[in-house]
Amino acid sequence: SCSRFRFFFSRPTWPLIPGMSSPPLGPHRISSSRLPERPLLASGGTPTACPRSVAVIGAGAAGLVAARELRREGHLVVVFERRGRVGGTWVYDAQVESDPLGLDPSREIVHSSLYDSLRTNLPRESMGFLDYPFVARGGDGRDTRRFPGHCEVLRYLEDFARDFDLCGLVRFLTEVLEVEMAEDGKWLVRSRRLPDGSDVGCTDEVYDGVVVCKGHYTEPRIADFPGIDAWPGKQMHSHNYRVPEPFHGQVVVLIGNSASAVDISRDISGFAKEVHIASRSQVTGTPIKLPGYDNMWLHTMIKCAEKDGTVVFQDGSSLHVDVILHCTGYKYHFPFLETDGPVTVVDNCVGPLYKHIFPPSLAPWLSFIGLPYKVIPFPLFELQSKWVAAALSGRIDLPEEEEMMDDVNASYKEIEAAGWPKRYTHNISKYQFEYDDWLAVQCGHPPVEEWRKQMYHVNAKNREANPEGYRDEWEDDHLMAQALEDFSHWSNTL
């Protein structure tokens, strides 16, 4: 069985990583006397002969590009994936959880938050990896729309895994149970083969480094307001929304006004009797009827819920409601890590993390890829992965632990001074490209293309002005032309 244990094992009790003829190389501190403005390269700027054994947790977009960059750097990589295919959050699952709110800790977790009608809210040109364009491919039922459905994104990731020969690195149907620091500074990774779900056949292995690419779309955040626990209607989180038919003839309130709330409200409007959106962005005034719909209104946030099924909004208006649908985001959740030690999760802030990636006291041996949100995710994952891979090999130095902590604390103070709750720590929407380009400098990589940055901002404005039609109507053909010109340099991957 998989008994729990802490730092009591010597190296001989741990199996070596497959393919390794000797124990993993011992850790060393990588340090710098200052925050680098340019990449700090060890040994005169050439890659060092320091291949590390690295466990990557998750084979979604972040895990796949991390595996590629780690292998490019010469590391020995094993990717753990609990599902039977690559793609992570982009693998659609029609099944929903037994607890529609996702609060029951004993529930069987469904690792998908996709709804059937989901299309990307970013144009494919800007969405793809930097050196592997997300271009429209004909044939085989491919979705050639500029804002494709979720199935096409999955096929793009499958193409990426195939073309870079990554599936051979992945242990499918394998769940990571624990990741623990060993007494010699390495990492013990305990895993088990699924789907039997028993504790029989657990495997303990030692790695030099662990890269967490788990994603953050499986553990729902729920709105809290007076009376919600005693309210008699149905509640669910958007994590468990798939199709609109179950809402036929019902009065539905959606909490939130982000991408999922906008999409789902439109999706169910053709079936529901009434659709009401409670949003923080609507701070005053009576409910606003949304143009183009006879049964959809925008409200202020909910003030309270009553035992008779009524929902009262902050502007004083009220409704008798059948369903409350929480489109309120997700929690960062790492069940295989102890998050009350060097790395904590407090108010949905994972920390302390230098540049959203490295715990200063454990860098570079533990890292997180993909925590920032409200970004173009795939290019960000790629640049983060390049930095992690180079830091693990010693080709790029990191600052001293104290200097990294100073940087983390300074970022916390900036968030506090701006009046943001700590849970917005990883929301880097306003400076994502500054962050991307900083990472690129560290890695000696060209900055993110200007057309990609402009396309992101143009699309955001178009989405705000035309939420119903922005996926099919646009005016940035000149940026598309620039993108396609750049993509011609990568024609061997298309």
ROLUM-523162 format. One record per residue (C-alpha): residue number from 1; residue in one letter; x, y, z. Coordinates in Angstrom, 2 decimals. Each point is the difference from the previous one (the first is absolute). Example, Ala and Ser with C-alpha at 12.3 -4.5 7.8 and 13.67 -1.06 7.14 Angstrom:
n/res/x/y/z
1/a/12.30/-4.50/7.80 $
2/s/1.37/3.44/-0.66 $
***
This chain:
n/res/x/y/z
1/s/0.00/0.00/0.00 $
2/c/0.98/3.65/-0.32 $
3/s/0.85/0.94/3.54 $
4/r/0.88/3.66/0.55 $
5/f/3.48/0.88/1.04 $
6/r/2.30/2.98/0.35 $
7/f/3.75/0.52/-0.21 $
8/f/1.17/-3.40/1.28 $
9/f/1.35/-1.74/-3.06 $
10/s/3.50/-0.49/-1.25 $
11/r/0.75/-0.12/-3.71 $
12/p/0.36/-3.81/-0.33 $
13/t/-3.70/-0.49/0.86 $
14/w/-1.11/1.99/-3.06 $
15/p/-0.05/-1.37/-3.53 $
16/l/1.91/1.94/-2.59 $
17/i/-1.78/1.76/-2.83 $
18/p/-0.33/-2.34/-2.98 $
19/g/2.94/0.40/-2.35 $
20/m/2.40/1.30/2.63 $
21/s/3.06/-2.10/0.74 $
22/s/1.03/1.97/3.08 $
23/p/-1.71/2.01/2.72 $
24/p/-1.23/3.47/-0.99 $
25/l/2.55/2.75/0.35 $
26/g/0.03/1.77/3.33 $
27/p/-1.49/3.47/0.35 $
28/h/2.01/3.19/-0.01 $
29/r/-0.96/3.57/0.72 $
30/i/-0.31/2.25/-3.01 $
31/s/0.42/3.59/0.99 $
32/s/0.67/3.49/-1.22 $
33/s/0.92/3.17/1.82 $
34/r/-2.65/2.03/-1.83 $
35/l/-3.25/-0.31/-1.90 $
36/p/1.05/-0.75/-3.57 $
37/e/-0.93/2.47/-2.71 $
38/r/1.31/-2.49/-2.57 $
39/p/0.43/-3.76/0.23 $
40/l/2.81/-1.08/2.28 $
41/l/1.64/-2.91/-1.81 $
42/a/2.23/-2.46/1.75 $
43/s/3.30/-1.16/-1.53 $
44/g/0.33/2.83/-2.47 $
45/g/-3.51/-0.28/-1.41 $
46/t/0.11/-3.62/-1.13 $
47/p/-2.31/-2.72/1.36 $
48/t/1.51/-1.80/2.95 $
49/a/0.21/-3.79/0.14 $
50/c/-2.48/-0.23/2.85 $
51/p/-2.95/-2.12/-1.06 $
52/r/-2.49/-0.25/2.84 $
53/s/-2.77/-2.47/0.64 $
54/v/-3.22/1.99/-0.05 $
55/a/-3.59/-0.99/0.79 $
56/v/-2.66/2.02/-1.81 $
57/i/-3.49/-0.22/1.47 $
58/g/-2.67/0.33/-2.67 $
59/a/-0.08/-0.48/-3.78 $
60/g/-2.13/2.96/-0.97 $
61/a/1.35/2.93/-1.98 $
62/a/2.35/1.05/2.81 $
63/g/1.28/-3.51/0.67 $
64/l/0.60/-0.75/-3.67 $
65/v/2.01/3.12/-0.73 $
66/a/1.88/-0.40/3.30 $
67/a/0.93/-3.56/-1.00 $
68/r/1.21/1.20/-3.38 $
69/e/2.14/2.79/1.43 $
70/l/1.44/-2.20/2.74 $
71/r/0.96/-2.66/-2.52 $
72/r/1.48/2.62/-2.33 $
73/e/2.19/1.07/2.91 $
74/g/1.17/-3.58/0.41 $
75/h/-1.96/-0.99/3.08 $
76/l/-1.49/-3.44/0.65 $
77/v/-3.75/0.57/0.09 $
78/v/-2.96/-2.01/1.26 $
79/v/-3.48/1.51/-0.36 $
80/f/-2.77/-1.24/2.28 $
81/e/-3.53/0.21/-1.42 $
82/r/-3.03/-1.39/1.80 $
83/r/-2.09/-0.20/-3.17 $
84/g/0.50/-2.23/-2.99 $
85/r/0.95/2.72/-2.48 $
86/v/1.77/3.33/-0.24 $
87/g/-1.86/3.30/0.04 $
88/g/-0.82/0.70/3.63 $
89/t/-2.87/2.42/0.38 $
90/w/-0.65/-0.18/-3.76 $
91/v/-1.21/-3.60/0.22 $
92/y/-3.80/0.24/0.00 $
93/d/-1.89/-2.28/2.37 $
94/a/-3.80/-0.08/-0.14 $
95/q/-0.05/-1.47/3.50 $
96/v/-0.60/2.38/2.90 $
97/e/0.70/-0.38/3.68 $
98/s/-2.46/-1.42/2.51 $
99/d/0.20/3.26/1.95 $
100/p/-0.97/2.76/-2.46 $
101/l/1.74/2.61/2.17 $
102/g/3.20/-2.01/0.23 $
103/l/0.27/0.38/3.78 $
104/d/-0.20/-3.62/1.15 $
105/p/3.60/-1.14/0.61 $
106/s/-1.03/-3.63/-0.52 $
107/r/-1.49/0.62/-3.46 $
108/e/1.57/-1.55/-3.05 $
109/i/1.66/2.98/-1.63 $
110/v/-0.61/0.57/-3.69 $
111/h/3.12/1.59/-1.47 $
112/s/-1.77/2.00/-2.66 $
113/s/-1.80/3.33/0.11 $
114/l/-0.86/0.22/-3.69 $
115/y/-3.57/0.49/-1.16 $
116/d/-1.10/-1.49/-3.27 $
117/s/-0.37/3.30/-1.88 $
118/l/3.27/1.55/1.16 $
119/r/2.06/1.88/-2.58 $
120/t/3.26/1.75/0.71 $
121/n/-0.21/3.66/0.98 $
122/l/3.41/0.66/-1.55 $
123/p/0.75/-0.14/-3.74 $
124/r/2.00/-3.09/-0.89 $
125/e/2.93/2.03/-1.40 $
126/s/0.73/1.55/3.39 $
127/m/-0.83/-3.10/2.00 $
128/g/2.59/-2.47/-1.27 $
129/f/3.49/-0.76/1.22 $
130/l/2.71/2.36/-1.23 $
131/d/1.66/-2.52/-2.33 $
132/y/-3.00/-2.21/-0.79 $
133/p/-2.74/2.11/-1.61 $
134/f/-3.64/-0.84/0.64 $
135/v/-1.00/0.19/-3.66 $
136/a/-3.18/-1.29/-1.57 $
137/r/0.46/-3.51/-1.38 $
138/g/-2.43/-1.42/-2.52 $
139/g/-1.40/-3.51/-0.18 $
140/d/-0.95/-2.60/2.58 $
141/g/-2.81/2.14/1.35 $
142/r/2.36/2.72/1.21 $
143/d/-1.51/3.24/1.28 $
144/t/1.49/2.74/-2.18 $
145/r/-1.74/2.93/1.70 $
146/r/2.24/2.74/1.34 $
147/f/-1.53/-0.52/3.46 $
148/p/-0.35/-3.78/-0.06 $
149/g/-1.84/-2.31/2.35 $
150/h/1.71/-1.85/2.81 $
151/c/0.45/-3.18/-2.06 $
152/e/2.30/1.83/-2.39 $
153/v/2.18/1.28/2.84 $
154/l/0.33/-3.57/1.24 $
155/r/1.01/-1.16/-3.48 $
156/y/2.60/2.78/-0.15 $
157/l/1.51/-1.22/3.28 $
158/e/-0.09/-3.58/-1.25 $
159/d/1.78/1.15/-3.18 $
160/f/2.59/1.77/2.14 $
161/a/0.60/-3.12/2.10 $
162/r/0.30/-2.15/-3.11 $
163/d/2.27/2.32/-1.97 $
164/f/2.40/0.41/2.91 $
165/d/-0.21/-3.68/0.98 $
166/l/-1.13/0.74/3.56 $
167/c/-2.43/-2.83/0.70 $
168/g/2.87/-2.37/0.68 $
169/l/0.86/2.15/3.02 $
170/v/-3.49/-0.26/1.48 $
171/r/-1.26/-2.56/2.49 $
172/f/-3.70/0.04/-0.73 $
173/l/-2.65/-1.03/2.54 $
174/t/2.48/0.71/2.78 $
175/e/-0.93/2.16/2.97 $
176/v/2.56/1.83/2.12 $
177/l/-0.89/-0.52/3.65 $
178/e/2.82/1.78/1.77 $
179/v/2.95/2.20/-0.77 $
180/e/2.35/0.36/2.95 $
181/m/3.44/1.42/0.52 $
182/a/2.56/-2.63/0.97 $
183/e/2.76/0.46/2.51 $
184/d/2.65/0.49/-2.69 $
185/g/-1.90/2.75/-1.81 $
186/k/-1.54/-2.20/-2.65 $
187/w/-3.67/-0.72/-0.49 $
188/l/-1.94/-3.15/0.74 $
189/v/-2.91/-0.47/-2.39 $
190/r/-2.57/-2.61/0.97 $
191/s/-2.42/-1.07/-2.72 $
192/r/-2.48/-2.73/-0.78 $
193/r/-1.46/-1.46/-3.11 $
194/l/-3.67/0.72/-0.72 $
195/p/-2.85/-0.78/-0.47 $
196/d/-0.27/-2.62/2.77 $
197/g/0.28/2.75/2.63 $
198/s/1.47/-2.30/2.60 $
199/d/3.18/0.59/1.96 $
200/v/1.55/-3.17/-1.39 $
201/g/2.94/0.37/-2.34 $
202/c/1.21/3.44/1.01 $
203/t/3.35/1.09/-1.35 $
204/d/2.53/2.18/1.84 $
205/e/2.67/1.71/-2.08 $
206/v/2.60/2.68/0.61 $
207/y/0.49/2.96/-2.31 $
208/d/2.31/2.98/0.00 $
209/g/-2.82/2.37/-0.88 $
210/v/-3.78/0.21/-0.17 $
211/v/-1.94/2.25/-2.37 $
212/v/-3.67/0.41/0.94 $
213/c/-2.22/0.46/-3.08 $
214/k/-3.28/-1.04/1.56 $
215/g/-2.24/2.78/-1.24 $
216/h/-2.58/1.78/2.11 $
217/y/-3.45/-0.80/-1.35 $
218/t/-1.21/-2.87/2.18 $
219/e/-0.57/1.41/3.50 $
220/p/-2.93/2.48/-0.11 $
221/r/-0.22/3.28/1.88 $
222/i/-3.51/0.70/1.26 $
223/a/-1.64/3.35/0.72 $
224/d/-0.97/0.57/3.62 $
225/f/-2.77/2.30/1.18 $
226/p/-2.63/-0.04/2.78 $
227/g/-2.64/-2.70/-0.29 $
228/i/1.67/-2.03/-2.72 $
229/d/0.30/-3.14/2.14 $
230/a/-3.75/-0.06/0.73 $
231/w/-1.14/1.00/-3.46 $
232/p/-2.17/-2.89/-1.34 $
233/g/0.70/0.18/-3.73 $
234/k/2.62/-1.79/-2.05 $
235/q/3.58/1.25/0.04 $
236/m/2.85/-1.01/-2.26 $
237/h/3.39/1.25/-1.14 $
238/s/0.85/0.61/-3.64 $
239/h/2.56/-2.83/0.36 $
240/n/-2.98/-2.36/-0.27 $
241/y/-1.79/1.76/-2.85 $
242/r/-0.01/-1.85/-3.32 $
243/v/-3.20/0.62/-2.01 $
244/p/-2.98/2.40/0.30 $
245/e/-2.95/-2.40/-0.28 $
246/p/-0.33/-0.71/3.77 $
247/f/-0.88/3.68/0.58 $
248/h/-3.16/-0.11/-2.12 $
249/g/-2.71/2.26/1.44 $
250/q/2.03/1.01/3.07 $
251/v/1.00/3.33/1.49 $
252/v/3.78/-0.01/0.28 $
253/v/2.39/2.41/1.71 $
254/l/3.64/-0.15/-1.03 $
255/i/2.53/1.52/2.40 $
256/g/2.92/1.61/-1.79 $
257/n/0.56/1.74/-3.30 $
258/s/3.20/-1.57/-1.28 $
259/a/0.42/-2.07/-3.16 $
260/s/-1.84/-3.08/1.28 $
261/a/-2.96/2.02/1.30 $
262/v/-0.33/1.86/-3.28 $
263/d/0.12/-3.21/-2.04 $
264/i/-2.28/-2.06/2.23 $
265/s/-2.62/2.73/0.39 $
266/r/-0.32/0.20/-3.79 $
267/d/0.03/-3.77/-0.28 $
268/i/-2.92/-0.55/2.36 $
269/s/-2.05/3.02/-1.08 $
270/g/-1.68/-2.05/-2.73 $
271/f/-1.33/-2.47/2.58 $
272/a/-0.37/1.83/3.32 $
273/k/-3.05/2.07/0.84 $
274/e/2.17/2.83/1.32 $
275/v/3.74/0.54/0.32 $
276/h/1.39/2.48/2.52 $
277/i/3.68/0.87/0.38 $
278/a/1.23/1.29/3.37 $
279/s/3.20/1.95/-0.58 $
280/r/2.34/2.19/2.03 $
281/s/0.43/2.15/-3.09 $
282/q/-3.64/1.06/0.27 $
283/v/0.22/2.13/3.15 $
284/t/-3.09/2.21/-0.16 $
285/g/-3.36/0.36/-1.67 $
286/t/-2.90/-2.24/-0.83 $
287/p/0.49/-3.26/-1.90 $
288/i/1.09/0.56/-3.59 $
289/k/-1.61/-2.05/-2.74 $
290/l/2.70/-1.24/-2.32 $
291/p/-0.47/1.00/-3.66 $
292/g/-0.95/-2.79/-2.35 $
293/y/-1.67/-2.10/2.72 $
294/d/-3.55/-0.02/1.31 $
295/n/0.86/-1.97/3.13 $
296/m/3.42/1.16/1.23 $
297/w/0.85/2.71/2.55 $
298/l/3.15/1.34/1.65 $
299/h/-0.22/0.69/3.75 $
300/t/2.09/1.20/2.87 $
301/m/1.57/-2.68/2.19 $
302/i/-2.21/-2.13/2.25 $
303/k/-0.63/1.41/3.48 $
304/c/-1.65/-3.06/1.54 $
305/a/-2.13/-3.06/-0.67 $
306/e/-3.27/-0.82/1.77 $
307/k/-1.49/-3.30/1.14 $
308/d/-3.00/0.46/-2.30 $
309/g/2.26/-0.19/-3.07 $
310/t/0.37/3.73/-0.49 $
311/v/3.31/1.60/-0.90 $
312/v/0.49/3.65/1.00 $
313/f/2.48/2.18/-1.90 $
314/q/2.01/2.87/1.42 $
315/d/-2.14/2.55/-1.82 $
316/g/-3.05/-1.27/1.91 $
317/s/-1.64/-1.90/-2.84 $
318/s/-0.93/-3.64/0.55 $
319/l/-1.00/-3.14/-1.90 $
320/h/-1.33/-3.45/0.69 $
321/v/2.71/-2.20/-1.49 $
322/d/0.26/-3.68/-0.91 $
323/v/3.77/-0.29/-0.53 $
324/i/3.08/1.90/1.16 $
325/l/2.95/-0.70/-2.27 $
326/h/3.35/1.05/1.47 $
327/c/2.35/1.20/-2.76 $
328/t/2.47/1.07/2.64 $
329/g/3.30/-1.56/-0.99 $
330/y/2.21/-2.59/1.61 $
331/k/2.42/-0.62/2.85 $
332/y/3.61/-1.00/-0.38 $
333/h/0.17/-3.51/1.38 $
334/f/2.98/-2.30/0.37 $
335/p/-1.14/-3.07/1.94 $
336/f/3.37/-1.70/-0.46 $
337/l/1.90/2.85/1.69 $
338/e/-0.05/1.13/3.60 $
339/t/-1.09/3.61/-0.40 $
340/d/0.67/1.11/3.54 $
341/g/3.80/0.01/-0.23 $
342/p/2.39/1.76/-2.39 $
343/v/-2.85/0.31/-2.53 $
344/t/-3.44/1.09/1.17 $
345/v/-3.36/0.74/-1.58 $
346/v/-1.65/2.86/1.87 $
347/d/-2.98/1.89/-1.44 $
348/n/0.75/-1.71/-3.32 $
349/c/3.52/1.39/-0.08 $
350/v/2.71/-2.62/-0.50 $
351/g/3.12/1.18/1.69 $
352/p/2.52/1.10/0.54 $
353/l/0.92/-0.37/-3.67 $
354/y/2.67/1.94/-1.82 $
355/k/-1.53/1.20/-3.27 $
356/h/-2.97/-2.35/0.55 $
357/i/2.30/-3.00/-0.51 $
358/f/2.67/-0.75/2.62 $
359/p/-0.36/-0.31/3.80 $
360/p/3.16/1.91/1.00 $
361/s/1.09/-2.55/2.61 $
362/l/-0.42/-2.91/-2.45 $
363/a/1.07/1.52/-3.31 $
364/p/0.62/-1.30/-2.57 $
365/w/-0.90/-3.51/1.16 $
366/l/-3.74/0.70/0.40 $
367/s/-1.86/2.17/-2.49 $
368/f/-3.52/0.78/-1.16 $
369/i/-0.99/0.59/-3.62 $
370/g/-3.25/1.69/-0.98 $
371/l/-1.23/1.74/3.16 $
372/p/-0.56/3.48/-1.54 $
373/y/-3.45/0.58/-1.45 $
374/k/-1.76/2.49/-2.27 $
375/v/2.87/-0.48/-2.44 $
376/i/0.77/-1.67/-3.31 $
377/p/0.90/-3.27/1.67 $
378/f/1.99/-2.15/-2.44 $
379/p/2.82/2.48/-0.80 $
380/l/0.30/0.82/3.70 $
381/f/0.27/-3.71/0.87 $
382/e/2.72/-0.35/-2.63 $
383/l/2.14/2.86/1.30 $
384/q/-0.41/-1.10/3.61 $
385/s/1.07/-3.51/-1.01 $
386/k/3.10/1.23/-1.81 $
387/w/1.09/1.89/3.10 $
388/v/-0.63/-2.95/2.31 $
389/a/1.88/-2.41/-2.27 $
390/a/3.04/2.26/-0.25 $
391/a/0.03/0.72/3.74 $
392/l/-0.09/-3.71/0.80 $
393/s/3.01/-0.70/-2.19 $
394/g/1.95/2.90/1.46 $
395/r/0.21/1.74/-3.36 $
396/i/-1.83/3.01/1.44 $
397/d/0.53/1.24/3.55 $
398/l/-2.80/1.04/2.33 $
399/p/0.40/2.74/2.60 $
400/e/0.81/-0.88/3.59 $
401/e/-2.89/-1.21/2.14 $
402/e/-0.13/3.26/1.97 $
403/e/-0.15/2.05/-3.17 $
404/m/-2.83/-2.12/-1.38 $
405/m/-1.94/0.41/3.25 $
406/d/0.50/3.77/-0.16 $
407/d/-1.49/-0.04/-3.49 $
408/v/-2.98/-2.08/1.18 $
409/n/-0.67/2.30/2.94 $
410/a/0.25/3.06/-2.23 $
411/s/-2.64/-1.48/-2.31 $
412/y/-2.28/-0.67/2.97 $
413/k/0.36/3.62/1.10 $
414/e/-0.90/1.22/-3.48 $
415/i/-3.16/-2.10/0.02 $
416/e/-0.94/1.30/3.44 $
417/a/0.69/3.61/-1.00 $
418/a/-2.25/-0.43/-3.04 $
419/g/-2.83/-1.15/2.27 $
420/w/-0.17/-3.45/-1.54 $
421/p/-0.80/-3.06/2.10 $
422/k/2.86/-2.46/0.28 $
423/r/-1.99/-2.50/-2.08 $
424/y/0.80/2.15/-3.04 $
425/t/3.74/-0.61/0.38 $
426/h/0.18/-2.16/-3.13 $
427/n/-2.24/2.27/-2.09 $
428/i/2.63/1.62/-2.20 $
429/s/-2.26/1.17/-2.80 $
430/k/1.29/3.58/0.11 $
431/y/3.66/-0.95/-0.31 $
432/q/0.00/-3.43/-1.59 $
433/f/2.12/1.07/-2.97 $
434/e/2.49/1.78/2.21 $
435/y/0.23/-3.27/1.94 $
436/d/0.31/-2.08/-3.19 $
437/d/2.74/2.22/-1.36 $
438/w/1.87/-0.06/3.31 $
439/l/-0.03/-3.79/-0.15 $
440/a/1.17/0.12/-3.60 $
441/v/2.99/2.14/0.99 $
442/q/0.95/-2.46/2.73 $
443/c/-0.04/-2.84/-2.53 $
444/g/1.68/1.85/-2.85 $
445/h/-3.20/-0.37/-2.02 $
446/p/-1.53/2.66/-2.27 $
447/p/-2.84/1.99/1.58 $
448/v/-3.62/-0.82/-0.70 $
449/e/-0.91/1.25/-3.47 $
450/e/-1.57/3.46/-0.20 $
451/w/-2.82/-1.29/-2.19 $
452/r/-0.91/-2.51/2.73 $
453/k/-0.16/2.73/2.63 $
454/q/-2.05/2.30/-2.21 $
455/m/-2.32/-2.83/-1.00 $
456/y/-0.69/-0.77/3.66 $
457/h/-0.97/3.60/0.76 $
458/v/-2.06/0.43/-3.17 $
459/n/-1.87/-3.21/0.75 $
460/a/-0.70/1.10/3.58 $
461/k/-1.56/3.24/-1.24 $
462/n/-2.01/-1.83/-2.65 $
463/r/-1.23/-2.53/2.58 $
464/e/-1.18/2.79/2.30 $
465/a/-1.72/1.91/-2.80 $
466/n/-1.52/-3.04/-1.69 $
467/p/-0.30/-2.89/2.48 $
468/e/-2.47/-1.82/-2.24 $
469/g/1.96/0.08/-3.23 $
470/y/3.68/0.71/0.67 $
471/r/0.98/-3.59/-0.81 $
472/d/-1.31/0.34/-3.54 $
473/e/0.43/3.71/-0.73 $
474/w/3.34/1.83/0.26 $
475/e/2.02/2.80/-1.56 $
476/d/3.61/-1.05/0.58 $
477/d/0.77/-1.71/-3.30 $
478/h/3.28/1.93/-0.17 $
479/l/1.11/-1.68/3.23 $
480/m/-1.07/-3.38/-1.35 $
481/a/2.19/0.64/-3.05 $
482/q/2.98/0.81/2.22 $
483/a/-0.60/-3.17/1.98 $
484/l/-0.14/-2.16/-3.12 $
485/e/3.22/1.59/-1.25 $
486/d/1.69/-0.95/3.27 $
487/f/-1.50/-3.48/-0.13 $
488/s/1.67/-0.63/-3.36 $
489/h/3.29/-0.31/1.90 $
490/w/-1.42/-3.03/1.79 $
491/s/-1.42/-1.69/-3.10 $
492/n/1.78/-3.23/0.87 $
493/t/-2.30/-0.41/3.00 $
494/l/-3.29/0.67/-1.80 $
***
